[in-house]
Amino acid sequence: MSAPAPSPAAAPRGALSAEDAIRSRRSIRAFLPTPVGDETVAAILELAARAPSGTNIQPWQVLVLRGEPLAALTRELHALSLAGDPGTEEFAYYPRQWREPYLSRRRKVGWDLYGTLGIAKGDTERMRQQLARNFLFFDAPVGLIFTIDRDLERGSWLDYGMFLQNIMIAARGVGLDTCPQAAFNAYGAVIARRLAIPDTQMIVCSMALGVADPEAPENTFTTVREPLEHFVRFVDQIA
């Protein structure tokens, strides 16, 4: 049975065009407590599952958390983060050795975000507190955990990225916002135990879903994108 269409109450800013949804997508780091109905979440995920995948294997698995299960998991992970427990990553999301131009881009986005929050360089305590907010899903009413079968290869991970992007764009299309989060990978073992995720699967990432808090300073932050000429080359001839 197909999931019902999102109700008007779940789309506070109305439907957006595909271009507007893409251009307005940002990683939101403060959410309102406004509920998001299960039917709306189901409709977003059903639409996102139209993402392409090699030979249509559709490698994605999603756990939807809200209410007490969400609160219980976030309490535990937030406490671990504040206690200084770094956890253990199952895979390296970032380069083992940073180099340019990626190092400069990474530093800029970090300091730009901290700047909107009034966190000065060297204020390690406030940085620690902000990092720990990841594990509260930034107070979003819905937290999504994504898993993949361990025996799948890189192509399936590429497919997974398209599925994740579809979720973020579909959410914007009904006036909601998201924040994709790699930070949860560090606590994959804890999450797997609490959510009864089988050993044959591993966590890809998580995502916060809800209504952005328009008064939160961190939600005024917009990342800079490289100009087209820095990453596109039109090929007129080959060697």
Backbone as numpy.savetxt, mean C-alpha at the origin, in Angstrom:
# Nx Ny Nz CAx CAy CAz Cx Cy Cz
-21.18 -15.33 -7.82 -22.04 -14.14 -7.82 -21.16 -12.90 -7.82
-21.50 -11.94 -8.64 -20.72 -10.71 -8.70 -20.98 -9.85 -7.48
-19.94 -9.13 -7.05 -20.10 -8.23 -5.91 -20.94 -7.04 -6.32
-21.79 -6.52 -5.43 -22.62 -5.37 -5.76 -21.78 -4.13 -5.96
-22.32 -3.19 -6.70 -21.61 -1.94 -6.95 -21.51 -1.15 -5.65
-20.45 -0.31 -5.52 -20.30 0.50 -4.32 -21.50 1.40 -4.09
-21.90 1.53 -2.85 -23.03 2.40 -2.53 -22.58 3.85 -2.54
-23.49 4.81 -2.78 -23.10 6.22 -2.79 -22.43 6.66 -1.50
-22.83 6.09 -0.35 -22.24 6.49 0.93 -20.76 6.15 1.00
-20.33 5.16 0.21 -18.93 4.75 0.25 -18.08 5.53 -0.75
-18.70 6.42 -1.50 -17.99 7.22 -2.49 -18.20 8.70 -2.21
-17.59 9.22 -1.14 -17.88 10.58 -0.68 -17.53 11.67 -1.66
-16.58 11.39 -2.59 -16.21 12.44 -3.54 -16.68 12.12 -4.95
-17.48 11.08 -5.10 -18.01 10.75 -6.39 -17.01 10.02 -7.28
-17.53 9.48 -8.38 -16.70 8.72 -9.30 -15.75 9.63 -10.04
-14.56 9.10 -10.37 -13.53 9.84 -11.09 -13.26 9.16 -12.42
-12.78 9.94 -13.38 -12.31 9.34 -14.62 -11.04 8.56 -14.34
-10.65 7.71 -15.29 -9.42 6.93 -15.12 -8.22 7.86 -14.96
-8.15 8.90 -15.77 -7.01 9.82 -15.67 -7.00 10.53 -14.33
-8.16 11.02 -13.89 -8.20 11.71 -12.59 -7.86 10.76 -11.45
-8.31 9.52 -11.55 -8.00 8.54 -10.50 -6.51 8.29 -10.41
-5.86 8.17 -11.57 -4.41 7.94 -11.57 -3.66 9.16 -11.05
-4.03 10.34 -11.53 -3.32 11.55 -11.13 -3.54 11.92 -9.67
-4.67 11.53 -9.11 -4.97 11.90 -7.72 -4.54 10.83 -6.72
-4.07 9.68 -7.22 -3.63 8.63 -6.30 -2.37 9.06 -5.56
-2.42 8.96 -4.26 -1.26 9.25 -3.40 -1.23 8.23 -2.27
-0.09 8.10 -1.64 0.01 7.26 -0.45 -0.46 8.08 0.74
-1.65 7.75 1.22 -2.28 8.51 2.31 -1.82 7.93 3.65
-1.42 8.81 4.56 -0.85 8.35 5.84 -1.64 8.82 7.05
-2.90 9.20 6.81 -3.82 9.51 7.91 -5.23 9.36 7.36
-6.02 8.51 8.00 -7.37 8.22 7.54 -8.41 8.61 8.58
-9.61 8.91 8.11 -10.75 9.13 8.98 -11.33 7.78 9.40
-12.09 7.75 10.50 -12.71 6.48 10.93 -13.93 6.09 10.11
-14.25 6.84 9.06 -15.42 6.57 8.22 -15.44 5.11 7.77
-16.50 4.36 8.06 -16.53 2.95 7.68 -16.54 2.78 6.16
-15.99 1.69 5.71 -16.06 1.27 4.31 -16.73 -0.10 4.30
-17.87 -0.19 3.65 -18.64 -1.43 3.67 -17.95 -2.58 2.96
-18.25 -3.80 3.41 -17.68 -4.98 2.77 -18.03 -5.05 1.29
-19.24 -4.60 0.94 -19.64 -4.67 -0.47 -18.77 -3.75 -1.33
-18.34 -2.64 -0.75 -17.47 -1.72 -1.49 -16.09 -2.32 -1.67
-15.56 -2.91 -0.60 -14.25 -3.57 -0.69 -14.31 -4.69 -1.72
-15.37 -5.48 -1.69 -15.51 -6.60 -2.63 -15.57 -6.09 -4.07
-16.29 -5.00 -4.30 -16.41 -4.46 -5.65 -15.06 -3.96 -6.16
-14.29 -3.31 -5.28 -12.95 -2.83 -5.67 -12.06 -4.00 -6.04
-12.06 -5.04 -5.22 -11.18 -6.19 -5.46 -11.62 -6.97 -6.70
-12.91 -7.07 -6.93 -13.39 -7.77 -8.12 -12.97 -7.03 -9.37
-13.07 -5.71 -9.35 -12.64 -4.91 -10.50 -11.13 -5.02 -10.70
-10.38 -4.95 -9.60 -8.92 -5.02 -9.69 -8.45 -6.35 -10.27
-9.22 -7.40 -10.05 -8.84 -8.73 -10.52 -8.92 -8.85 -12.04
-9.34 -7.80 -12.72 -9.26 -7.77 -14.18 -7.84 -7.49 -14.64
-6.91 -7.32 -13.72 -5.50 -7.12 -14.08 -5.01 -8.32 -14.90
-4.09 -8.07 -15.84 -3.55 -9.18 -16.62 -2.59 -10.03 -15.79
-2.49 -11.29 -16.16 -1.48 -12.17 -15.56 -1.10 -13.22 -16.58
0.16 -13.63 -16.57 0.65 -14.59 -17.55 -0.17 -15.87 -17.54
-0.70 -16.25 -18.69 -1.59 -17.40 -18.89 -2.77 -17.40 -17.92
-3.12 -16.20 -17.45 -4.30 -16.00 -16.59 -4.24 -16.80 -15.29
-3.03 -16.94 -14.71 -2.95 -17.73 -13.47 -3.44 -16.95 -12.25
-3.53 -15.61 -12.33 -4.11 -14.80 -11.26 -3.49 -15.15 -9.90
-2.25 -14.73 -9.65 -1.50 -15.21 -8.49 -1.84 -14.56 -7.16
-2.81 -13.68 -7.13 -3.07 -12.90 -5.92 -4.01 -13.61 -4.94
-3.74 -13.39 -3.65 -4.60 -13.81 -2.54 -4.69 -12.63 -1.58
-5.88 -12.33 -1.08 -6.09 -11.12 -0.26 -6.82 -11.48 1.03
-6.32 -10.95 2.15 -7.03 -11.03 3.42 -7.51 -9.62 3.76
-8.79 -9.49 4.06 -9.41 -8.20 4.37 -9.64 -8.13 5.87
-9.02 -7.13 6.51 -9.15 -6.96 7.95 -9.95 -5.70 8.26
-10.86 -5.80 9.19 -11.58 -4.65 9.72 -12.11 -5.03 11.08
-12.57 -4.06 11.84 -13.10 -4.34 13.16 -12.06 -4.87 14.12
-12.46 -5.80 14.96 -11.58 -6.32 16.01 -10.36 -7.07 15.48
-10.49 -7.90 14.42 -9.29 -8.53 13.88 -8.23 -7.52 13.44
-8.67 -6.44 12.83 -7.74 -5.38 12.43 -7.11 -4.74 13.65
-7.93 -4.41 14.63 -7.43 -3.75 15.84 -6.44 -4.63 16.58
-6.73 -5.94 16.68 -5.86 -6.85 17.43 -4.51 -6.99 16.75
-4.51 -7.15 15.43 -3.24 -7.30 14.72 -2.42 -6.02 14.79
-3.06 -4.89 14.58 -2.31 -3.63 14.58 -1.75 -3.31 15.96
-2.47 -3.65 17.02 -1.92 -3.44 18.37 -0.63 -4.20 18.55
-0.62 -5.44 18.11 0.56 -6.27 18.29 1.73 -5.77 17.45
1.49 -5.48 16.19 2.59 -5.05 15.32 3.10 -3.67 15.70
2.21 -2.78 16.10 2.59 -1.44 16.53 3.49 -1.52 17.76
3.13 -2.40 18.70 3.93 -2.57 19.91 5.31 -3.13 19.58
5.38 -4.08 18.65 6.67 -4.63 18.24 7.56 -3.55 17.64
6.98 -2.72 16.80 7.75 -1.65 16.17 8.26 -0.66 17.20
7.40 -0.23 18.12 7.82 0.73 19.14 8.86 0.13 20.08
8.83 -1.17 20.26 9.80 -1.83 21.12 11.16 -2.00 20.45
11.24 -1.64 19.19 12.50 -1.74 18.48 12.77 -3.08 17.85
11.75 -3.95 17.79 11.90 -5.25 17.15 11.88 -5.05 15.63
13.00 -5.30 14.93 13.04 -5.04 13.50 12.34 -6.10 12.66
12.03 -7.24 13.28 11.44 -8.33 12.51 12.46 -8.92 11.54
11.94 -9.73 10.61 12.81 -10.38 9.63 12.12 -10.37 8.27
12.75 -9.73 7.30 12.21 -9.71 5.95 12.42 -11.07 5.27
11.41 -11.50 4.53 11.56 -12.73 3.74 12.20 -12.45 2.39
12.08 -11.24 1.91 12.71 -10.86 0.65 13.10 -9.40 0.75
14.12 -9.03 -0.02 14.60 -7.64 0.00 13.74 -6.80 -0.94
12.99 -5.87 -0.35 12.18 -4.97 -1.18 13.07 -3.90 -1.81
14.03 -3.41 -1.06 14.91 -2.33 -1.52 16.29 -2.87 -1.88
17.08 -2.08 -2.62 18.44 -2.52 -2.95 19.28 -2.77 -1.71
20.15 -3.76 -1.77 21.07 -4.02 -0.67 22.09 -2.89 -0.54
22.46 -2.32 -1.69 23.41 -1.22 -1.72 22.79 -0.07 -2.50
22.55 1.05 -1.82 21.93 2.20 -2.48 22.95 2.94 -3.34
22.50 3.44 -4.50 23.34 4.24 -5.39 22.45 5.28 -6.07
23.11 6.21 -6.74 22.36 7.24 -7.46 21.80 6.66 -8.77
20.63 7.19 -9.23 19.89 8.32 -8.67 18.92 7.93 -7.56
18.88 6.64 -7.21 17.86 6.14 -6.29 18.07 6.63 -4.86
19.32 6.78 -4.47 19.59 7.24 -3.11 19.05 8.65 -2.89
19.29 9.55 -3.84 18.81 10.92 -3.70 17.29 11.00 -3.69
16.66 10.21 -4.52 15.19 10.19 -4.55 14.64 9.69 -3.22
15.26 8.65 -2.69 14.83 8.10 -1.41 14.96 9.13 -0.30
16.10 9.80 -0.26 16.32 10.80 0.79 15.34 11.95 0.66
15.08 12.37 -0.57 14.19 13.51 -0.76 12.78 13.20 -0.28
12.26 12.02 -0.65 10.89 11.71 -0.24 10.79 11.59 1.28
11.85 11.06 1.91 11.83 10.95 3.36 11.82 12.30 4.04
12.73 13.18 3.64 12.80 14.49 4.29 11.63 15.37 3.94
11.09 15.23 2.72 9.90 16.00 2.36 8.71 15.59 3.23
8.56 14.29 3.45 7.46 13.81 4.30 7.66 14.30 5.73
8.86 14.11 6.27 9.11 14.55 7.64 8.92 16.06 7.77
9.27 16.79 6.72 9.09 18.24 6.76 7.64 18.65 6.92
6.73 17.93 6.25 5.30 18.26 6.39 4.80 17.99 7.81
5.49 17.08 8.50 5.10 16.73 9.86 5.87 17.51 10.92
6.78 18.36 10.48 7.59 19.13 11.42 8.62 18.30 12.16
9.05 17.18 11.55 10.05 16.32 12.16 11.42 16.74 11.63
12.28 17.21 12.51 13.59 17.71 12.11 14.60 16.56 11.98
15.64 16.80 11.20 16.72 15.82 11.09 17.30 15.56 12.49
17.52 14.31 12.79 18.06 13.95 14.10 17.02 13.66 15.15
15.74 13.95 14.85 14.67 13.68 15.82 14.26 12.21 15.68
15.10 11.34 16.18 14.89 9.91 15.97 13.64 9.37 16.66
13.25 9.98 17.77 12.07 9.50 18.48 10.81 9.73 17.66
10.67 10.92 17.09 9.48 11.19 16.27 9.51 10.38 14.98
10.69 10.14 14.44 10.81 9.27 13.26 10.34 7.86 13.60
10.73 7.39 14.78 10.34 6.07 15.23 8.82 5.97 15.40
8.24 7.00 15.97 6.79 7.03 16.15 6.07 7.04 14.80
6.59 7.80 13.84 5.95 7.86 12.53 6.07 6.53 11.81
7.23 5.89 11.89 7.40 4.58 11.28 6.40 3.58 11.86
6.21 3.63 13.18 5.30 2.68 13.83 3.86 2.86 13.38
3.51 4.05 12.91 2.13 4.28 12.44 1.78 3.42 11.22
2.81 2.99 10.50 2.55 2.05 9.40 1.73 0.87 9.90
2.08 0.38 11.09 1.49 -0.86 11.59 0.11 -0.67 12.20
-0.37 0.57 12.18 -1.76 0.87 12.50 -2.58 1.05 11.23
-1.97 0.77 10.09 -2.59 1.07 8.80 -2.99 2.54 8.74
-2.23 3.38 9.46 -2.49 4.82 9.51 -3.95 5.12 9.90
-4.50 4.25 10.76 -5.86 4.39 11.30 -6.96 4.16 10.26
-6.62 3.55 9.13 -7.65 3.24 8.13 -8.60 2.17 8.68
-9.86 2.20 8.27 -10.83 1.21 8.75 -10.68 -0.16 8.10
-9.91 -0.23 7.01 -9.71 -1.50 6.31 -8.21 -1.69 6.06
-7.72 -2.87 6.41 -6.34 -3.23 6.10 -6.34 -4.46 5.22
-5.59 -4.42 4.14 -5.51 -5.54 3.21 -4.12 -6.17 3.32
-4.08 -7.48 3.41 -2.82 -8.23 3.42 -2.79 -9.09 2.16
-1.70 -9.00 1.41 -1.59 -9.71 0.14 -0.56 -10.83 0.25
-0.91 -12.01 -0.22 0.01 -13.14 -0.20 0.12 -13.75 -1.58
1.20 -14.52 -1.77 1.44 -15.20 -3.03 2.03 -16.58 -2.72
1.76 -17.54 -3.57 2.35 -18.87 -3.39 3.86 -18.79 -3.58
4.59 -19.45 -2.70 6.05 -19.35 -2.70 6.71 -19.91 -3.96
6.04 -20.84 -4.63 6.69 -21.47 -5.76 6.50 -20.73 -7.08
5.83 -19.57 -7.03 5.66 -18.78 -8.24 6.91 -17.93 -8.49
7.13 -17.59 -9.76 8.35 -16.90 -10.16 8.14 -15.41 -10.37
9.18 -14.73 -10.84 9.17 -13.27 -10.94 8.02 -12.73 -11.79
7.67 -13.47 -12.84 6.58 -12.99 -13.68 5.29 -12.80 -12.91
5.04 -13.69 -11.97 3.81 -13.57 -11.16 3.87 -12.36 -10.25
5.07 -11.99 -9.80 5.22 -10.79 -8.99 4.95 -9.54 -9.83
5.35 -9.58 -11.11 5.01 -8.46 -11.99 3.50 -8.36 -12.16
2.86 -9.51 -12.36 1.40 -9.54 -12.47 0.76 -8.97 -11.20
1.32 -9.31 -10.06 0.78 -8.87 -8.78 0.81 -7.35 -8.67
1.88 -6.74 -9.18 1.96 -5.28 -9.14 0.84 -4.62 -9.90
0.45 -5.21 -11.03 -0.65 -4.64 -11.80 -1.97 -4.78 -11.04
-2.14 -5.88 -10.35 -3.33 -6.07 -9.51 -3.38 -5.03 -8.40
-2.26 -4.80 -7.73 -2.21 -3.81 -6.66 -2.52 -2.41 -7.18
-1.96 -2.07 -8.33 -2.25 -0.76 -8.91 -3.72 -0.62 -9.24
-4.32 -1.68 -9.76 -5.75 -1.64 -10.06 -6.57 -1.35 -8.81
-6.18 -1.95 -7.69 -6.91 -1.69 -6.44 -6.85 -0.21 -6.10
-5.67 0.37 -6.18 -5.51 1.78 -5.81 -6.29 2.71 -6.72
-6.32 2.39 -8.01 -7.06 3.22 -8.96 -8.56 3.01 -8.80
-8.98 1.76 -8.60 -10.41 1.50 -8.39 -10.91 2.18 -7.12
-10.07 2.20 -6.08 -10.46 2.89 -4.84 -10.64 4.38 -5.09
-9.72 4.99 -5.83 -9.87 6.41 -6.14 -11.13 6.65 -6.96
-11.47 5.68 -7.80 -12.65 5.83 -8.63 -13.93 5.97 -7.85
-13.96 5.46 -6.61 -15.15 5.62 -5.76 -14.88 6.56 -4.59
-13.84 7.40 -4.74 -13.61 8.44 -3.74 -12.85 8.00 -2.51
-12.24 6.81 -2.55 -11.47 6.33 -1.40 -9.98 6.48 -1.67
-9.18 6.25 -0.64 -7.73 6.39 -0.76 -7.04 5.18 -0.18
-5.76 5.06 -0.50 -4.98 3.88 -0.10 -3.57 4.29 0.28
-2.87 3.35 0.90 -1.43 3.46 1.09 -0.84 2.06 0.99
-0.13 1.76 -0.10 0.55 0.46 -0.17 1.73 0.45 0.79
1.93 -0.67 1.49 2.91 -0.69 2.57 3.78 -1.94 2.51
5.06 -1.74 2.29 6.02 -2.85 2.32 6.49 -3.14 3.74
6.26 -2.21 4.67 6.79 -2.33 6.03 6.33 -3.61 6.72
5.14 -4.09 6.39 4.60 -5.28 7.06 5.41 -6.53 6.77
6.22 -6.52 5.71 7.01 -7.71 5.38 7.89 -8.16 6.53
8.37 -7.19 7.32 9.28 -7.52 8.42 8.62 -8.43 9.46
7.31 -8.35 9.57 6.59 -9.14 10.57 5.75 -10.24 9.91
6.25 -10.75 8.80 5.51 -11.78 8.08 5.21 -13.00 8.91
6.15 -13.41 9.74 5.94 -14.61 10.56 4.81 -14.40 11.57
4.78 -13.22 12.18 3.72 -12.90 13.15 2.36 -12.87 12.44
2.32 -12.19 11.29 1.07 -12.06 10.55 0.57 -13.43 10.10
1.49 -14.26 9.61 1.10 -15.59 9.14 0.50 -16.41 10.27
1.10 -16.32 11.46 0.60 -17.07 12.61 -0.78 -16.57 13.04
-0.95 -15.27 13.10 -2.22 -14.70 13.56 -3.36 -14.89 12.57
-3.02 -14.93 11.28 -4.06 -15.02 10.25 -4.14 -16.40 9.62
-3.43 -17.36 10.18 -3.45 -18.74 9.70 -3.12 -18.82 8.21
-2.09 -18.09 7.81 -1.61 -18.14 6.43 -0.74 -19.39 6.29
-1.01 -20.24 5.31 -0.24 -21.49 5.19 1.22 -21.24 4.83
2.08 -22.19 5.16 3.50 -22.07 4.88 3.80 -21.99 3.39
2.87 -22.42 2.58 3.07 -22.40 1.13 2.92 -21.00 0.54
2.50 -20.03 1.37 2.31 -18.66 0.90 3.24 -17.73 1.67
3.57 -16.59 1.04 4.34 -15.56 1.70 3.66 -14.22 1.48
3.95 -13.28 2.38 3.34 -11.95 2.29 4.06 -11.10 1.25
3.30 -10.47 0.39 3.83 -9.56 -0.62 3.93 -8.15 -0.04
2.82 -7.66 0.49 2.76 -6.33 1.11 1.40 -6.20 1.76
1.11 -5.01 2.26 -0.22 -4.71 2.80 -0.69 -3.40 2.19
-1.91 -3.01 2.50 -2.45 -1.75 1.98 -3.54 -1.24 2.91
-3.45 0.04 3.25 -4.51 0.71 4.00 -5.55 1.22 3.01
-6.82 1.15 3.40 -7.93 1.58 2.53 -8.96 2.33 3.36
-9.35 3.52 2.90 -10.36 4.28 3.62 -10.50 5.67 3.04
-11.02 6.56 3.87 -11.23 7.97 3.48 -10.11 8.80 4.09
-9.41 9.55 3.26 -8.30 10.37 3.73 -8.77 11.45 4.69
-7.97 11.73 5.71 -8.22 12.84 6.62 -7.72 14.12 5.96
-8.61 15.02 5.54 -8.18 16.21 4.81 -7.42 17.22 5.68
-7.51 17.07 6.99 -6.84 18.01 7.90 -5.43 17.56 8.28
-5.07 16.33 7.95 -3.76 15.80 8.34 -2.66 16.41 7.46
-1.63 17.01 8.06 -0.58 17.63 7.24 0.13 16.66 6.33
0.31 15.40 6.77 1.01 14.43 5.92 0.27 14.12 4.64
-1.05 14.43 4.61 -1.82 14.17 3.41 -1.75 15.33 2.41
-1.04 16.37 2.76 -0.79 17.45 1.80 0.48 17.17 0.99
1.20 16.13 1.38 2.48 15.80 0.78 2.29 15.10 -0.56
2.94 15.61 -1.60 2.89 15.00 -2.93 4.30 14.74 -3.42
4.57 13.53 -3.86 5.91 13.21 -4.33 6.16 13.79 -5.72
7.44 14.03 -6.01 7.86 14.58 -7.29 8.14 13.44 -8.26
7.72 13.58 -9.50 8.01 12.58 -10.52 9.04 13.13 -11.51
9.89 12.24 -12.00 10.90 12.61 -12.98 10.25 13.03 -14.29
10.84 14.01 -14.98 10.30 14.38 -16.30 10.47 13.25 -17.30
9.60 13.23 -18.29 9.56 12.12 -19.25 10.92 11.84 -19.88
11.66 12.90 -20.20 12.93 12.70 -20.90 13.97 11.98 -20.06
13.74 11.88 -18.74 14.69 11.19 -17.88 14.52 9.67 -17.90
13.38 9.19 -18.37 13.18 7.73 -18.33 12.59 7.15 -19.62
12.42 7.98 -20.65 11.85 7.49 -21.91 12.81 7.81 -23.06
13.02 6.84 -23.93 13.82 7.05 -25.13 13.04 6.50 -26.32
12.71 7.38 -27.25 12.04 6.96 -28.47 13.09 6.45 -29.45
12.97 5.22 -29.86 13.99 4.58 -30.69 13.66 4.82 -32.17
14.56 5.49 -32.88 14.39 5.79 -34.31 15.14 4.83 -35.19
16.17 4.17 -34.65 16.90 3.16 -35.41 17.60 2.22 -34.45
17.95 1.05 -34.93 18.65 0.08 -34.11 20.01 -0.23 -34.73
20.91 -0.72 -33.91 22.28 -1.00 -34.39 22.29 -2.18 -35.35
